[in-house]
Amino acid sequence: MNLRSNALLRYKTIDNCLRDPRNKYTLKDLMSACSEAMRAKGGRLGKPEREISVRTLQMDLQFMRDKKYGYGAPIIVYERKYYKYEDPFYTIRKAPLKKSTLDELEEIIDTLRCYGAMESLRPLKNPADILSEEFEAKVEQRDAVVSYEGKRNFVGLEYFNVIHDAILNKKALCIGYHSSRSNNIMSIIFYPMYLKEYKGRWYALGYKDGLRGVYKLPLDRIRDYSYSILPFPQELVFDPREYFRNIIGVTRLSGDIRKIRFLVKNKLAPFIRINPLHRSQQTEQILENGDVIYCIEIIPNQEFYYAVFEYQPHIQILSPRDIGMQANALFRSIQEQLPDYDRNDASGEENPDPDGWGEGRNLFSDL
C-alpha cells in the first residue's frame, strides 16, 4: 500500500469515527482506529507493536480541516479532549473535489492510457477511457455521456486486501465462513494463492488444511478471520493459466477434457461468435437457416451448464450424449422449483405453452 493510499485510508477512518454519534473519540482512540484499519488492509506500520504516531494523526486532522488543499472539514474539539464534526451530517465523501485532486486524477488516467497501449496491458485501455469521460464530465460540470454496468457493494470485498496481503506474504489464515450446506459458521485453516472475480462475485483460491486439491472460497461467505500460527507450506503451488485453461468460471473438477458440440439458433449465433462460451470455441458448420454449430473443449462444470441454461431456448447440446443428459437433468430440477404456471389463470384462459419452455421445450430431443 503506497503512501497516498495510506493517507486516504486514514482520512476515511477518521471520517467514520467523527461521524459516529454513539462514541467519543480522543486522539489516542483515533490513532488506534487508524492503526487497526491499516493492519486490516495490509498496510505497513513497521514494527507490529507500533501505531500511527501522534504527529501523523495531527497532520491528518490539520489537512482535513484545510479549506484550500484539504476537505475543509468542520472538526472541533469538545470537553478539551474529544473530536467530532460540528455539523453531524458532514462527511468528506461528499466534499467537492479540489484542483490538486483533479490534477492527480488526470495524471493517473494518463498513466493508465499509456500502459493500456502496451499489448500485455491492453485491458487497462477501456477502464481508462471510461474514467476519462467521468472525469471530464465532473470538470466541465455536465452530465456524463458514458455509462457502464458496475456491481456495487460487493459483499465480502472488505476481506480482499487481507487475502491479497496473505497471498503476497505467504500467510496462513484462519477463516470463519458461512457454509452453503448449513447455517453454521465453519472454521478452516486456509492458504490463499489467487483471487478471481467471476460474474460479479470474488473468490479466493488456495488450499484448505487437511484437504487435497485447490479449494474455492467465495469472499461473500467469509464472516471473520485471524492469522494462523501454522507456517505456510512452501511446497504449495498454483498455476492460474493451467487451472483456468480448460474451464468456464472458477470450478475445476477432476474429469477429463471433453469436446462439446452445440447448436446455436440464428438469432443468438452472431452474439456467441463474438462472445464465445470459452476461448477454445471453434465454428464447425453454418447451416442454411443461419443456425451455427460450435464446439469447445473444456472440463464440464456447473458454470458451463448454467451458461448454457442462460441462453435458452437458443442453444442445444448435440454431443456428447451424457453431457446433454446432465444438462437436461439440471434444467428439469430448476423447472420443478418454479411456480406451477400450467394451471389456468384467473381469467379462465388456457396457457398456450403448458410446458413453459416455448420453442425450446425439447432442447435435447435428438440425444
N, C-alpha and C positions, 0 to 999 in steps of 0.2 A: 504494500500500500504506500503510494508516494506521499510527499509532504502535503500537497494540495488536497488529496483525498482524506488524509488525517485531519486537516483543519476543517474541512466540510463536515466530516463525521462529528467532530467536537461541537461545531455550531448547531447541528441538528439535535445532538444530545442535550445541549444546554437549552435549546428552544423547547424541547419536550418537557424538561424539568420546570422551566419558568412558567409554562402553561398549565402545570399540574396544580389545581386548586386544593388538592387534598393533603399535600405535603409541604413542608417548609425546607428550603434548601440553603445551607450555608456554603461558604466557599469550599470547605472540605467535602461536603456532600456532592457538589458539582464536580470536583476533582475525581471522586470515586466513581461517579456515573460515567464520566468521560473515559476513565481508565478501563472500566468494565466493558464499555462499548467498543473500545479499541481491541481488547482481547477477544471479544466475541466475533469481530470482523477480521481477525487475523493481523491486526496492526502490530508494529514493532515498538515495544516500550523499552527495549534494552533489557536490563535485568528483570526477571519475573516479578520480584517484590516491589519494583519501582512503580510509582503512579505518575500521572500528569503533574508537572510542577506547578507551584503557586504562580510563578511568573508567567508560564504559558497560559494558564487559565485567565489571569488578569488581562493579558494582552488580547485573548479571545473576547472577553467581555468589552474591552475598550474598542476593538474592531467592530463588534456587533452594534455598539452604540453610535459609532461614527456615521454621520449623515452623508458625508461626501464619498468615502471609499467603502464603507460598510453597509449595514442594513438600516441604520437609523432606529434601532430597536429601543423602545422606551423602558430600559432596565432600571429599576430602582432598588435601593436597599432599605428595608424596614426593620424596626426593632434593633437597628445597628449591626445586624449580622445575617439576615435572610434576604435572598434575592427573588425578585419576581418582576413580571411586566406590569407597568402602571395601567395599561389597557389589557384587561383579561382576555380580550378576543384577538389580541395581536399574535402573529406568527411570522417568522422570517420566510416561510414558504410562500406567502402572498406579497412579499416585499417587491417593489419594482426593480428591474434589472439595472445595474449601474453600467456606465460606459466601459469601465475596466473589465467587468464580467463579459460584456458583449465582445470586447476585443479578444478576450481569452477564448470564448466560444468560437469566434470566427477563425482563430488560429488552429483550434482543434479540428474544425471542419475541413480547413485547407489541408491539414496534415493527413486526415482520413482520405481525402481525394487523391493525394499524392501516392499514398500506399495502395489505394484501390486501383491505380493504373498498372500495378505490378500483377503479372499473371497469377502468382501464387496467392495474392491477397485480393483478388477481384471481388469476392463477396462484400468487401467494405464499400464498394462504389455506390450501390443503391442506398444503403443507410445514410451515406454522406450527402447524397442528393436530397433525400427526404429531410434531413436535419437542416440543410442549407435553405430549403424552402420555408420551413417553420421559423428559422432564424430571421430570414429576410422579412417575413410577414410581421414578426414582432418589431423589428427595427422600423419598418415602414408603416407600422400601425394599421395594417389591413388584414382582412380575412385570408387565411391560408387557402390555396387552391389545390393542395395535395392532401389526401387522407390515406391512412393505412390501417389495416386490422392489427391492433395490438392488444393482446390479452393483458389486463391489468390485475393487480392484486393477486399475484401468484401465491398460492398457499404453500408455505414451506420454504419460500425463497430466502427467508431470514437465515437459513442454515447453509446457504450457498457458499459464503465466504469461509465459514468454518470448515466445510468439507474440502473446498478448494485449497485452503491452507494445509489441511491434513494430507492431501494428495502430494503437494509440493514438498512438504517437510517430513513425509513418511511417519505420520502419527496414527496410532490406533485409537479408535473411538468406541465408546460405549453408548450405543444408540437405543433410546426408548421409542418405539414406534407402534402405531395403531395397526394391528393385523387386519387384513381384509377378510379373514376367515372367522374372526371373533371380535368381540367388543373390548377385549382386554389389551392392555399395553404390554407389549413384548420387549424384552431387553436382549440385545445381541452385542458381541464384540465385532466390529466392522473395520476392515482395512480398505479404505476407499482408493480407487485407482483412476476413475474417469467420471466426468459429468456430461450428461447428454440431455438435450431438450427434444421432445417429440410430441407434436400436436398440442402445444401449449402446456406441457407437463414436464417437469425436470426430474431426472433420475440420476442417482449415484450408483455407479457400477464398481464392484470390487469383490472382496472375499469375506465371507462370514466365517468366524472362527468355528471350527469343527465341521464345516460343510465343504465338500469338494465342488469345484466349478465356480464360474462367475455368478455373483449374487446381485440382483437388481433391486434397488431400494428407492421407491418414489419419495421425493422430498416432502410432499404434502402429507405423508403418513408419519413423519418424524414429530415427536412430541417433546423430547428433551435429549440432551447429550452431555457427556463428560469425556475427559481424556483417560484412556485406559493405561494402566501401568505396564501392560504387556508390550514387549518390543514388536516393532513392525517387521514381519518376516522378509528378509532380504531376497529370498528366492521367488517371491510373488512377482509375476509379470502380467502385463495386459497390453495386447496389440490391438488398438481400436480399428485399424484398417482391416485386419483379419477378422475381427469379431463382427463388424457390421457389413463385411463384403457381400455375404450371401443371405441377408435377411432384410425384412421390412420392419422398421420400428426398432425396438430395443431388446427383444426377447430372442435369444439364440438357443434353440433346442438341440438335442443330441442326434437328431435324424440326419439322413443323407440329403445332399443337394438334389432337388428334383426339377426336371424340365416340365413346366406347366404351360399348356396351350389354352388360350381363352379367346372367345369371340366377343368383339365389341360392336354394338349396333352403330349404324352410320351417324346417328345424332351425337354420340359421345366419342366416336373414333378420333376426330381431329384433336379433341382435348387430351385424350390419352396419349396421342402421338407426341405432343409437346410437354405433357406432364406424365411421364411413364410411371407405372407402379413400382418399378425397380430399375436400377441402372443397367441391368443385363437385358432389358426388354428389346426384342427384335420383331420386325414385321415379317410374318410368314406369307400371308396372302391377302390381297384386296379383292373382295367379291364384287360381282356386277351391281348389286344393290347398294354398294357403299360400305357394307359391313367389313370389318377387318379382323383377321386372325393374328394375334400376337403370341409370343412365347417369352417366358422368363425362366431363369434358373436360380432357384432360391431354396432355402430350408423353410418349409411352410410353418408358420406360427400363427398365433391368434391375430396379430396385427394384419397379416395377409388376408385372413378370412373376413375381418371387419372392413378392410379396404375394398374387397370385392362386394361385400354387402352394401357399402356406402353408395355404390354406383348402380344398384339395382333399380329398374329391371333391364339395364342396358349391357350387362356383362354376363356371359355364360362360360363356365369352365368346360372345356372339351375333353381334356385328359391331363393327368391320369385319372382313372375312374375313382380310386379310393379318395383322392383329394376332393373330387366333385361330390362324393357321398358325404365326406366330412363337412363340406360347406353346406350341403342340404340339411344335415343334422343340426348344425348351428342355427340356420335360418328358421328351421321348424321350432327349435327351442325358444327363439326370440318371438316367433309368431304366437306361440302358445301363451306367452306372458302379456300379449296385447289385449286390450278390451275386445269383447265379442261384438263385432260390427255386422255379423251375419244376420242378426235378428232385424225385423222391420223397425223403422224409426217411428217416431210419434205420429207422423203424418200418414202412416199406413202404406207408404210406398216401399216396394221391394228394393233391396240392394242390388244394383245391376252387376256388381262384381262380388259374388258370395265368398270367394277365396281371399279377397283383399289384396291381391297381388297384381291386378291389372294384366297387361300383356305379358308380364314376366312371371306368370304363375308357375309354369313348368320350366324352371330355369335350367334344369339338367336332365331333360326328358330323353336325351339321346344317350345317356350313360347306361 
